[in-house]
């Protein structure tokens, strides 16, 4: 799984530390640089690759708004500030989200999921596996071991032949990372076509005994995919 390279810029040391720790908890984020000095951040961006920046609006050396004017579309932005009146101005610069301090991890997670939707992976994976973060560890999961993936609010449950992994991610994001033998059959389920034992008009039955409903929205595409497999 390609991770989103993140930068944290805030003139408050505690804010830098907090946001950095939040970034490191998100499996599809990678913290590549953090600083209290926006000038240092500009220098880093000039020499290195990054995707997303968590940017404080009010900083003495250089405001977040002016920072965005300098960097432009090279990065995407999530703005952080203690002052709600800056929200509208920030959105005019096409930022992904706006976080009002004090920032809780729950609110940060929602922002992270918004950001993930802006960095889709449209290429079919050439690998036979991917890595996911579950229970604080990175796990290698072989695609051919996956039975199904189920959405549970802000998380997904990846069920394999022998184990399950609860991961902070979305079905839409995972769908873009899976090979062709996976299909969305319901709003909350993606399944491995190779694990199907039988099908009726309303349900798919996997060889593990799991029964998954077929949603009307996904029925046509699902059956077309079955014909090709």
Secondary structure, DSSP 8 states (H G I E B T S, - for coil): ---EEEEEE-SSHHHHHHHHHHHHHSTTEEEEEEES-HHHHHHHHHHS--SEEEEES--SSS-HHHHHHHHGGGSEEEEEES-GGGHHHHHTTT-SEEEESS--HHHHHHHHHHHHHTS---S--SSSEEEEEETTEEEEEEGGGEEEEEEETTEEEEEESS-EEEEE--HHHHHTTS-TTEEEEETTEEEEGGGEEEE-SSEEEETTS-EEE--HHHHHHHHHHHHH-
